[in-house]
Amino acid sequence: MSTSVQARPRPTTAEPGAARRRKRPVARLVTAVVLGVVCVVIAFPLIWMVLTSLRPSNDVFTGGLWPKHVSFDAYREVWSSTDFPSHFLASLWITVATVVLVLLFASLSGYAFAQLSFPFKNVIYLLLLTTLMMPATALILPLYLQLKKFGLLDSQLGLVVLYVSGSAPFAMFLMRAFFETLPRELAQAARIDGASEFQVFWRVILPLTRPGLATVTIFQFLATWNEFLYANTVLRDPGKLTLQPVLFAIVGQYSTNWPVLTAGLVMSVVPVIAVYVWMQRQFVAGMTLGAVKN
Protein backbone atom coordinates (compact mmCIF):
# COMPACT_ATOMS: atom_id res chain seq x y z
CA MET A 1 0.00 0.00 0.00
CA SER A 2 1.51 3.15 -1.03
CA THR A 3 0.71 6.52 0.36
CA SER A 4 1.32 9.72 -1.36
CA VAL A 5 1.84 12.87 0.59
CA GLN A 6 1.13 16.02 -1.21
CA ALA A 7 3.12 18.98 -0.11
CA ARG A 8 0.87 21.71 1.15
CA PRO A 9 1.68 25.24 0.04
CA ARG A 10 3.41 27.03 2.83
CA PRO A 11 1.88 30.27 3.90
CA THR A 12 4.14 33.06 2.99
CA THR A 13 4.59 35.97 5.27
CA ALA A 14 5.59 38.23 2.43
CA GLU A 15 2.13 38.39 0.91
CA PRO A 16 0.39 40.14 3.84
CA GLY A 17 3.32 42.49 4.14
CA ALA A 18 3.20 43.27 0.44
CA ALA A 19 -0.54 43.85 0.70
CA ARG A 20 0.00 46.23 3.59
CA ARG A 21 2.66 48.06 1.61
CA ARG A 22 0.25 48.36 -1.33
CA LYS A 23 -2.40 49.78 0.99
CA ARG A 24 -0.09 52.30 2.63
CA PRO A 25 -0.06 54.86 -0.23
CA VAL A 26 -3.86 54.70 -0.41
CA ALA A 27 -4.18 55.07 3.37
CA ARG A 28 -1.74 57.99 3.36
CA LEU A 29 -3.65 59.66 0.52
CA VAL A 30 -6.97 59.27 2.37
CA THR A 31 -5.39 60.58 5.59
CA ALA A 32 -3.90 63.57 3.76
CA VAL A 33 -7.25 64.41 2.12
CA VAL A 34 -9.15 64.15 5.43
CA LEU A 35 -6.57 66.26 7.28
CA GLY A 36 -6.56 68.80 4.45
CA VAL A 37 -10.36 69.16 4.63
CA VAL A 38 -10.20 69.54 8.43
CA CYS A 39 -7.50 72.21 8.10
CA VAL A 40 -9.56 74.16 5.55
CA VAL A 41 -12.67 74.00 7.77
CA ILE A 42 -10.72 75.20 10.82
CA ALA A 43 -8.85 77.94 8.95
CA PHE A 44 -11.88 79.16 6.93
CA PRO A 45 -13.03 81.79 9.51
CA LEU A 46 -9.54 83.30 9.53
CA ILE A 47 -9.36 83.21 5.71
CA TRP A 48 -12.83 84.78 5.43
CA MET A 49 -11.82 87.49 7.92
CA VAL A 50 -8.70 88.40 5.93
CA LEU A 51 -10.59 88.44 2.61
CA THR A 52 -13.38 90.60 4.05
CA SER A 53 -10.87 93.11 5.37
CA LEU A 54 -9.55 93.54 1.82
CA ARG A 55 -12.96 94.37 0.28
CA PRO A 56 -14.62 97.75 -0.23
CA SER A 57 -17.57 98.19 2.12
CA ASN A 58 -20.10 97.87 -0.74
CA ASP A 59 -18.65 94.52 -1.83
CA VAL A 60 -19.08 92.56 1.42
CA PHE A 61 -22.38 90.84 0.68
CA THR A 62 -22.68 91.25 -3.09
CA GLY A 63 -19.38 89.72 -4.19
CA GLY A 64 -18.16 86.13 -4.07
CA LEU A 65 -15.59 84.64 -1.76
CA TRP A 66 -12.67 86.43 -3.38
CA PRO A 67 -12.80 90.26 -3.47
CA LYS A 68 -13.21 91.84 -6.90
CA HIS A 69 -11.01 94.77 -5.96
CA VAL A 70 -8.37 94.55 -3.23
CA SER A 71 -8.49 97.61 -0.99
CA PHE A 72 -6.51 98.53 2.13
CA ASP A 73 -8.80 101.44 3.05
CA ALA A 74 -10.24 99.48 5.99
CA TYR A 75 -6.78 99.10 7.56
CA ARG A 76 -6.08 102.82 7.15
CA GLU A 77 -9.48 103.72 8.64
CA VAL A 78 -9.20 101.47 11.71
CA TRP A 79 -5.64 102.70 12.30
CA SER A 80 -6.62 106.39 12.25
CA SER A 81 -10.19 106.42 13.61
CA THR A 82 -9.67 104.22 16.69
CA ASP A 83 -6.20 105.36 17.87
CA PHE A 84 -5.18 101.77 17.28
CA PRO A 85 -1.50 102.05 18.36
CA SER A 86 -2.27 103.30 21.91
CA HIS A 87 -4.92 100.63 22.53
CA PHE A 88 -2.63 97.99 21.03
CA LEU A 89 0.20 98.98 23.40
CA ALA A 90 -2.22 99.00 26.37
CA SER A 91 -3.30 95.44 25.55
CA LEU A 92 0.31 94.41 25.04
CA TRP A 93 1.69 95.64 28.36
CA ILE A 94 -1.32 94.32 30.32
CA THR A 95 -0.94 90.91 28.66
CA VAL A 96 2.83 90.72 29.13
CA ALA A 97 2.61 91.80 32.79
CA THR A 98 -0.15 89.27 33.44
CA VAL A 99 1.75 86.42 31.78
CA VAL A 100 4.96 87.18 33.69
CA LEU A 101 3.22 87.39 37.08
CA VAL A 102 1.12 84.27 36.44
CA LEU A 103 4.25 82.33 35.43
CA LEU A 104 6.01 83.50 38.61
CA PHE A 105 3.17 82.58 40.99
CA ALA A 106 2.24 79.36 39.18
CA SER A 107 5.80 78.01 39.01
CA LEU A 108 6.52 78.77 42.69
CA SER A 109 3.23 77.36 43.97
CA GLY A 110 3.30 74.40 41.58
CA TYR A 111 6.81 73.50 42.73
CA ALA A 112 5.77 73.74 46.39
CA PHE A 113 2.70 71.54 45.94
CA ALA A 114 4.58 68.96 43.84
CA GLN A 115 8.00 68.72 45.47
CA LEU A 116 7.71 69.97 49.05
CA SER A 117 5.89 68.79 52.17
CA PHE A 118 4.15 71.21 54.54
CA PRO A 119 1.09 71.14 56.83
CA PHE A 120 -2.38 71.22 55.24
CA LYS A 121 -0.88 70.98 51.75
CA ASN A 122 -3.78 69.02 50.25
CA VAL A 123 -6.41 71.20 51.96
CA ILE A 124 -4.85 74.41 50.64
CA TYR A 125 -4.51 72.89 47.18
CA LEU A 126 -8.19 71.88 47.10
CA LEU A 127 -9.26 75.35 48.30
CA LEU A 128 -7.31 76.92 45.45
CA LEU A 129 -8.89 74.52 42.95
CA THR A 130 -12.40 75.43 44.10
CA THR A 131 -11.87 78.91 42.65
CA LEU A 132 -11.79 77.29 39.20
CA MET A 133 -15.42 76.20 39.62
CA MET A 134 -16.73 79.76 39.94
CA PRO A 135 -17.76 81.41 36.65
CA ALA A 136 -16.22 84.79 35.88
CA THR A 137 -19.63 86.43 35.50
CA ALA A 138 -20.57 85.48 39.09
CA LEU A 139 -17.44 87.16 40.49
CA ILE A 140 -17.56 90.38 38.55
CA LEU A 141 -19.65 92.35 41.09
CA PRO A 142 -17.61 91.51 44.24
CA LEU A 143 -14.37 92.06 42.32
CA TYR A 144 -15.67 95.41 41.03
CA LEU A 145 -16.47 96.50 44.61
CA GLN A 146 -13.04 95.37 45.84
CA LEU A 147 -11.28 97.34 43.11
CA LYS A 148 -13.35 100.40 44.01
CA LYS A 149 -12.43 99.97 47.69
CA PHE A 150 -8.70 99.88 46.92
CA GLY A 151 -8.82 102.72 44.40
CA LEU A 152 -7.99 100.50 41.43
CA LEU A 153 -11.19 101.09 39.48
CA ASP A 154 -10.64 102.47 35.97
CA SER A 155 -6.99 101.43 36.29
CA GLN A 156 -4.99 99.17 33.99
CA LEU A 157 -3.06 97.98 37.07
CA GLY A 158 -6.36 96.87 38.64
CA LEU A 159 -7.13 94.92 35.48
CA VAL A 160 -3.76 93.14 35.76
CA VAL A 161 -4.57 92.26 39.40
CA LEU A 162 -7.90 90.75 38.33
CA TYR A 163 -6.34 88.74 35.53
CA VAL A 164 -3.52 87.39 37.72
CA SER A 165 -5.80 86.42 40.63
CA GLY A 166 -8.26 84.72 38.30
CA SER A 167 -5.73 82.81 36.19
CA ALA A 168 -3.05 81.81 38.72
CA PRO A 169 -4.95 78.77 40.16
CA PHE A 170 -5.37 77.09 36.76
CA ALA A 171 -1.75 77.84 35.83
CA MET A 172 -0.65 76.46 39.20
CA PHE A 173 -2.63 73.29 38.47
CA LEU A 174 -0.83 72.86 35.13
CA MET A 175 2.63 73.59 36.53
CA ARG A 176 2.12 71.18 39.44
CA ALA A 177 1.42 68.42 36.90
CA PHE A 178 4.69 69.21 35.10
CA PHE A 179 6.71 69.35 38.32
CA GLU A 180 5.34 65.96 39.37
CA THR A 181 6.82 64.34 36.24
CA LEU A 182 10.33 65.16 37.49
CA PRO A 183 12.07 62.69 39.85
CA ARG A 184 12.52 63.97 43.38
CA GLU A 185 16.06 62.56 43.40
CA LEU A 186 17.18 65.57 41.34
CA ALA A 187 16.19 68.03 44.07
CA GLN A 188 17.56 65.78 46.81
CA ALA A 189 20.94 65.50 45.04
CA ALA A 190 21.13 69.28 44.70
CA ARG A 191 20.31 69.74 48.40
CA ILE A 192 23.03 67.26 49.37
CA ASP A 193 25.48 69.31 47.27
CA GLY A 194 24.64 72.35 49.40
CA ALA A 195 22.13 74.19 47.20
CA SER A 196 19.49 76.27 48.91
CA GLU A 197 15.82 75.60 48.25
CA PHE A 198 15.57 78.59 45.88
CA GLN A 199 18.68 77.43 43.98
CA VAL A 200 17.18 73.96 43.64
CA PHE A 201 14.03 75.50 42.20
CA TRP A 202 15.68 78.11 39.96
CA ARG A 203 18.77 76.29 38.66
CA VAL A 204 17.80 72.61 38.72
CA ILE A 205 14.03 72.11 38.48
CA LEU A 206 12.67 75.13 36.61
CA PRO A 207 14.85 74.74 33.45
CA LEU A 208 13.46 71.21 33.04
CA THR A 209 9.88 72.48 32.86
CA ARG A 210 10.22 74.67 29.78
CA PRO A 211 7.39 72.79 27.96
CA GLY A 212 5.12 73.54 30.92
CA LEU A 213 6.11 77.19 30.99
CA ALA A 214 5.47 77.45 27.25
CA THR A 215 2.03 75.84 27.63
CA VAL A 216 1.05 78.23 30.42
CA THR A 217 2.42 81.20 28.47
CA ILE A 218 0.38 80.46 25.35
CA PHE A 219 -2.84 79.72 27.24
CA GLN A 220 -2.47 82.83 29.40
CA PHE A 221 -1.51 85.08 26.49
CA LEU A 222 -4.58 83.96 24.53
CA ALA A 223 -6.92 84.39 27.49
CA THR A 224 -5.63 87.84 28.49
CA TRP A 225 -5.27 89.27 24.99
CA ASN A 226 -8.82 88.29 24.00
CA GLU A 227 -10.50 89.10 27.34
CA PHE A 228 -13.45 91.48 26.95
CA LEU A 229 -15.82 91.28 29.95
CA TYR A 230 -13.55 92.60 32.72
CA ALA A 231 -11.80 95.08 30.44
CA ASN A 232 -15.14 96.59 29.36
CA THR A 233 -16.36 96.74 32.98
CA VAL A 234 -13.31 98.00 34.88
CA LEU A 235 -11.93 100.52 32.38
CA ARG A 236 -14.18 103.54 31.78
CA ASP A 237 -11.70 106.11 30.42
CA PRO A 238 -11.65 105.71 26.58
CA GLY A 239 -7.92 106.47 26.59
CA LYS A 240 -7.18 103.46 28.84
CA LEU A 241 -9.23 100.86 26.97
CA THR A 242 -7.64 97.71 25.65
CA LEU A 243 -8.10 96.54 22.08
CA GLN A 244 -11.10 94.22 22.46
CA PRO A 245 -13.63 96.83 23.79
CA VAL A 246 -12.46 99.25 21.10
CA LEU A 247 -13.07 96.69 18.35
CA PHE A 248 -16.44 95.84 19.87
CA ALA A 249 -17.41 99.52 19.62
CA ILE A 250 -17.14 99.26 15.82
CA VAL A 251 -20.18 96.96 15.84
CA GLY A 252 -23.17 99.23 15.31
CA GLN A 253 -26.73 98.76 16.48
CA TYR A 254 -28.24 98.83 12.98
CA SER A 255 -25.23 98.50 10.69
CA THR A 256 -21.59 97.48 10.97
CA ASN A 257 -18.64 98.39 8.79
CA TRP A 258 -17.44 94.82 8.34
CA PRO A 259 -14.20 95.57 6.44
CA VAL A 260 -13.07 97.96 9.22
CA LEU A 261 -14.04 95.48 11.95
CA THR A 262 -12.28 92.55 10.26
CA ALA A 263 -9.22 94.70 9.53
CA GLY A 264 -8.94 95.46 13.25
CA LEU A 265 -9.39 91.79 14.08
CA VAL A 266 -6.68 90.78 11.62
CA MET A 267 -4.22 93.23 13.18
CA SER A 268 -5.19 92.11 16.68
CA VAL A 269 -4.44 88.42 16.04
CA VAL A 270 -0.90 89.07 14.79
CA PRO A 271 0.71 88.98 18.31
CA VAL A 272 -1.16 85.78 19.17
CA ILE A 273 0.08 84.02 16.03
CA ALA A 274 3.61 85.33 16.62
CA VAL A 275 3.70 84.00 20.20
CA TYR A 276 2.35 80.62 19.13
CA VAL A 277 4.88 80.27 16.27
CA TRP A 278 7.70 81.34 18.61
CA MET A 279 6.82 78.75 21.29
CA GLN A 280 5.28 76.07 19.07
CA ARG A 281 7.96 73.45 19.63
CA GLN A 282 7.92 73.75 23.41
CA PHE A 283 4.09 73.89 23.41
CA VAL A 284 3.80 70.62 21.45
CA ALA A 285 6.35 68.99 23.74
CA GLY A 286 4.33 70.11 26.74
CA MET A 287 1.04 68.81 25.32
CA THR A 288 2.58 65.38 24.52
CA LEU A 289 4.50 65.07 27.78
CA GLY A 290 3.41 61.87 29.49
CA ALA A 291 1.81 60.43 26.37
CA VAL A 292 4.61 57.83 26.14
CA LYS A 293 5.47 55.84 29.25
CA ASN A 294 9.05 54.66 29.52
Beta strands, then each sheet from edge to edge (+ up, - down):
end
